[in-house]
Amino acid sequence: MSTGTSTGGGADDDGTYCVPAGPGAPAAPPGPGGAAGGPPYAECVLCREPTEYPESTPGATLCPVCAWQEAGRSACSG
């Protein structure tokens, strides 16, 4: 009889979820401003984080987080 709690040893557990990074682990992707190999990205006009858009994009560019928050504000403004 099952109690509805999981001990983490189920059939779907392949043992790789919490494996620490080691010499054979894949490298983490470069962060913002790193050598990402793309065009220079525009800054968000609200939080100054890098956006998905190149610097040549006209208008006010927003990062995904600020764009989502702005959409929520405008949708609930009545």
Backbone hydrogen bonds, N-H to C=O, Kabsch-Sander energy under -0.5 kcal/mol:
donor,donor_aa,acceptor,acceptor_aa,energy
13,D,10,G,-1.1
14,D,12,D,-0.8
19,V,16,T,-0.7
25,A,22,G,-1.3
34,G,31,G,-2.1
36,A,34,G,-2.0
42,A,53,Y,-2.7
44,C,49,E,-2.8
45,V,61,T,-2.3
48,R,44,C,-1.3
51,T,42,A,-2.5
55,E,40,P,-2.3
57,T,54,P,-1.9
61,T,59,G,-0.6
67,A,63,C,-2.6
68,W,64,P,-2.0
69,Q,65,V,-2.3
70,E,66,C,-2.7
71,A,67,A,-2.1
72,G,68,W,-1.9
73,R,69,Q,-2.1
74,S,70,E,-2.5
75,A,71,A,-1.9
76,C,72,G,-1.4
77,S,74,S,-0.7
